[in-house]
């Protein structure tokens, strides 16, 4: 599959269908609950905008990455959660409404925080300063891919609950199918570069991904936020919008090397998020079972 076709058409279409399925499981009451209990949303935003970039900076220093790869990692850390965070939260029984809320809020805030983080990284690692213009059209793409299909799914849920009940049992299977298709397409499209990419940045990207999800899950749990909301936050801060990072690296900096961290991270997160989702979901089910007993 052609790489441009994958990024421009196949992935957005697949993600749009996945988000439609997520919308079928949501109601307005889910979002009202988030507003009534804003603590989880606030923790998620603070993790995404402050803790995660700091964590990434420390990991970059620890692995002593080359300046351009270091900037690429920091660029990735500054991006908001991607649509796949919503999917993985859904599969793992996380609070999807919280995910959608965090994605929407962070997508707006990172329009301003991303240039600050990237410009700091350029100065620190490369002794350079290039202003990163605010990418409003990319933010609109995030809203379109995530929010519009979810809204359609919610409308179907509202207008025809009986149809929704019939469809819901197929939603996770259908979502998993599209997820696997995206993974296969990404691996096939980048197979010639995989070995070189992983040698350059693999361990740093893996450490950043795993530690991000662990922080995103356990920090909320330490302050008594529910397990479902903690799962949502863990997925949100652990799964970044790699496509946005790649877009900025290729179109603004004209650097394929700077795009390498986002490409590697995007592949790693599919595997680690699946494992993470299974583990926290097992833990969630065991707690529910013990409470019933």
TATAMO-V368165 format. One record per residue. RES is the residue in three letters. PHI is phi in radians with two decimals (* if undefined). Layout:
res={RES	RES}
phi={PHI	PHI}
//
This chain:
res={UNK	UNK	UNK	UNK	UNK	UNK	UNK	UNK	UNK	UNK	UNK	UNK	UNK	UNK	UNK	UNK	UNK	UNK	UNK	UNK	UNK	UNK	UNK	UNK	UNK	UNK	UNK	UNK	UNK	UNK	UNK	UNK	UNK	UNK	UNK	UNK	UNK	UNK	UNK	UNK	UNK	UNK	UNK	UNK	UNK	UNK	UNK	UNK	UNK	UNK	UNK	UNK	UNK	UNK	UNK	UNK	UNK	UNK	UNK	UNK	UNK	UNK	UNK	UNK	UNK	UNK	UNK	UNK	UNK	UNK	UNK	UNK	UNK	UNK	UNK	UNK	UNK	UNK	UNK	UNK	UNK	UNK	UNK	UNK	UNK	UNK	UNK	UNK	UNK	UNK	UNK	UNK	UNK	UNK	UNK	UNK	UNK	UNK	UNK	UNK	UNK	UNK	UNK	UNK	UNK	UNK	UNK	UNK	UNK	UNK	UNK	UNK	UNK	UNK	UNK	UNK	UNK	UNK	UNK	UNK	UNK	UNK	UNK	UNK	UNK	UNK	UNK	UNK	UNK	UNK	UNK	UNK	UNK	UNK	UNK	UNK	UNK	UNK	UNK	UNK	UNK	UNK	UNK	UNK	UNK	UNK	UNK	UNK	UNK	UNK	UNK	UNK	UNK	UNK	UNK	UNK	UNK	UNK	UNK	UNK	UNK	UNK	UNK	UNK	UNK	UNK	UNK	UNK	UNK	UNK	UNK	UNK	UNK	UNK	UNK	UNK	UNK	UNK	UNK	UNK	UNK	UNK	UNK	UNK	UNK	UNK	UNK	UNK	UNK	UNK	UNK	UNK	UNK	UNK	UNK	UNK	UNK	UNK	UNK	UNK	UNK	UNK	UNK	UNK	UNK	UNK	UNK	UNK	UNK	UNK	UNK	UNK	UNK	UNK	UNK	UNK	UNK	UNK	UNK	UNK	UNK	UNK	UNK	UNK	UNK	UNK	UNK	UNK	UNK	UNK	UNK	UNK	UNK	UNK	UNK	UNK	UNK	UNK	UNK	UNK	UNK	UNK	UNK	UNK	UNK	UNK	UNK	UNK	UNK	UNK	UNK	UNK	UNK	UNK	UNK	UNK	UNK	UNK	UNK	UNK	UNK	UNK	UNK	UNK	UNK	UNK	UNK	UNK	UNK	UNK	UNK	UNK	UNK	UNK	UNK	UNK	UNK	UNK	UNK	UNK	UNK	UNK	UNK	UNK	UNK	UNK	UNK	UNK	UNK	UNK	UNK	UNK	UNK}
phi={*	-1.09	-1.07	-1.13	-1.12	-1.09	-1.23	-1.52	-2.20	-1.12	-1.14	-1.04	-1.15	-1.09	-1.13	-1.05	-1.15	-1.07	-1.15	-1.05	-1.10	-1.10	-1.05	-1.13	-1.70	-1.94	-2.33	-1.05	-1.05	-1.09	-1.32	-1.09	-1.10	-1.12	-1.17	-1.21	-2.16	-1.32	-1.02	-1.12	-1.11	-1.13	-1.08	-1.08	-1.19	-1.11	-1.08	-1.15	-1.59	-2.08	-1.14	-1.16	-1.07	-1.12	-1.02	-1.07	-1.04	-1.16	-1.16	-1.04	-1.16	-1.09	-1.51	0.90	-1.24	-1.11	-0.92	-1.24	-1.25	-1.09	-1.13	-1.08	-1.14	-1.14	-1.04	-1.08	-1.09	-1.48	-1.41	-1.32	-1.09	-1.57	-0.99	-1.12	-1.08	-1.13	-1.14	-1.12	-1.12	-1.08	-1.11	-1.63	1.12	-1.43	-1.46	-1.12	-1.05	-1.16	-1.04	-1.09	-1.09	-1.13	-1.05	-1.13	-1.16	-1.16	-1.10	-1.32	-1.14	-1.25	-1.05	-1.82	-1.37	-1.05	-1.04	-1.13	-1.16	-1.21	-1.14	-1.06	-1.13	-1.09	-1.20	-1.27	-1.62	-2.17	0.92	-2.33	-2.44	-2.26	-1.25	-1.68	-1.16	-1.22	-1.60	-1.09	-1.19	-1.24	-1.11	-1.11	-1.12	-1.06	-1.06	-1.14	-1.21	-1.59	-1.43	-1.13	-1.07	-1.11	-1.07	-1.11	-1.07	-1.15	-1.14	-1.07	-1.03	-1.24	-1.38	-2.47	-1.00	-1.14	-1.15	-1.07	-1.09	-1.23	-1.44	-1.02	-1.17	-1.69	-1.08	-1.15	-1.14	-1.14	-1.09	-1.09	-1.07	-1.16	-1.10	-1.09	-1.08	-1.15	-1.03	-1.05	-1.11	-1.14	-1.12	-1.10	-1.16	-1.98	-1.05	-1.23	-1.85	-1.01	-1.07	-1.11	-1.06	-1.16	-1.14	-1.37	-2.42	-0.98	-1.16	-1.15	-1.14	-1.11	-1.08	-1.07	-1.13	-1.14	-1.14	-1.06	-1.16	-1.10	-1.09	-1.07	-1.58	-1.39	-1.07	-1.05	-1.14	-1.14	-1.89	1.18	-1.35	-1.03	-1.08	-1.10	-1.25	-1.15	-1.05	-1.06	-1.18	-1.03	-1.20	-1.13	-1.52	-1.64	-2.00	-1.68	-1.42	-1.06	-1.08	-1.16	-1.10	-1.12	-1.03	-1.15	-1.08	-1.42	-1.65	-1.73	-1.64	0.94	-2.22	-1.22	-1.10	-1.14	-1.44	-1.01	-0.98	-1.16	-1.14	-1.16	-1.04	-1.10	-1.38	-1.10	-1.12	-1.08	-1.34	-1.15	-1.16	-1.12	-1.11	-1.04	-1.09	-1.10	-1.13	-1.24	-1.25	-1.08	-1.10	-1.12	-1.15	-1.16	-1.18	-1.10	-1.13	-1.17	-1.16	-1.18	-1.36}
//
